[in-house]
Structures are given as structure tokens and as C-alpha cells.
Amino acid sequence: VGIVRLGLSHARLEAAVAAATRELAIITVIALLAGAVITLLLTRVFTAPILTLVDATRSVSQGDLAVQVPVQMEDEIGELTAAFNAMTAKLDRFRDELLQQNRVLSTLNAVAAAISGSRSLEEVLETALGAACQALQVPAGWILLDGRSIQGQTALVASWGLSDTFTTTECLPGLPDCHCYQVLHQHTDWRQPVLHLDCPRLQRAKQQGQAEAALVCHLSVPLLAQDRPLGVLNLAAADPAVFQAQEIEMAGAIARQVGVAVDAEQ
């Protein structure tokens, strides 16, 4: 019986199968590599915000409440990131408020201790003034009491960080009443501190070449007792920016303490 072979020979068939196998293997490898790359990219895209949040959480646990994480996507992770940023911002604000309250309480305790340990009105004013200047980190200050001079004008009765020349000159009788007098008697809301940028006392010191020539402004805070003004606490500085809202609030609290002490001594 004769055998007739039709189509491809055995060798050519094996070659075709081998070629197809190689092509399939190559395609499979390429597909796997492409899948791996895509998976890696997608993993990085989806996990990067989470890893960033983890790093930010570690920073917060170490006390860095100013950290903010950029919101990269508008999905659940984006919402979580926005909530995290809002939380850290509130915590940072609450911490600042707590630190400020602690600072005010510490300062008031120091002033109260200084006042309680003083034996005379002059010593009360000197120690309280020094504590106020140190607490607000200003270089100088002085206190004037109403009607304490020979002519019944406001008189400088305590100073801190000022030269003897300044205090002696400003204690001379016959000086015209200054902004401090206006705070006591003419200011529409004398209960509130007033920042003066054109103090006659400081202008005279500058004209006379005194050591206080570098002081360009001072904050006048009324000394109150039983809702009446007794004098003025003045805190001087070379830069008006020193007197921010927190510092002004603290100065007012100190002045109220001093006012009560002055009223008790009179």
C-alpha cells in the first residue's frame, strides 16, 4: 500500500510550531512585564497619598502640627487628606491659644508674686513694671500716676530700662501734659490700651540725644481700679510691630493687676 503525504513536511511543521511558541512566549513575557509595570504604577498612584499621610502622622506625633498634606485626588483618600489637614490646622491653633493662655497666666502669677513681696507703693510699681517689660520683651517702660506731682499733673513714678537723664528730665515740674494725660482724661474709651507713635517724651529724648532716642513708640495702658483710672502703664519699643493683639491683651491684664495694687496702697 503506498502512503501519500499532503501539506507540510514534519520538519516544517515543527519549525512552525516552535516559531508560534516563541512568539506566544514573547507576547506572554511582554504582557506580564506590561502588567507588572501598570500594577506598580497604579500601586504607587493609590498608595503614595496613604504613605504621605503616614509620614505626616509621624510628624504630628512628634509635635509638628504645621504639617499639611497636598490633596492629590478627589476620592475617599482625598477626603481623608482634607480632613487630616483641617484637624492639624485646628490642633495647631488650639496649641497656640493654650500656650498664649499659659504665658499670660505665668506672667500674671509673676507680677502677683512681685507685688505681694513689695513693701511700698514705689517698690510695687518698679517690680510690676519690670515683670511687664520682661514678659512682653520690650526694652523700656514707665508708670505715671495721676495728680502725683507738685502741680497736680501726671508724674513719672516708676521706670525700667530708662536712663537717669530721661527719668530726671521727665519728672521736672512744669512739663506740658502728654498723651498719657489724654489717655486718662480725654480718650473716648480710656479703658483700652493706646499705641502712640508720636510720644512727646520720646521725641524730646531724641532731640536731646538721650539713650532713649531709639525708642519710637509706646503702648499706654490705663491702670484701673473700681472702674476708674489711676495712672498709665507705658511700654516702649523701637518697633511698633512688637505690640500685636496678644501682647496688648497681656499688657491690659497686667495693668489691671497693678491698678488694684495701687488702689490698695493709696
Disulfide bonds with the S-S distance in Angstrom:
none
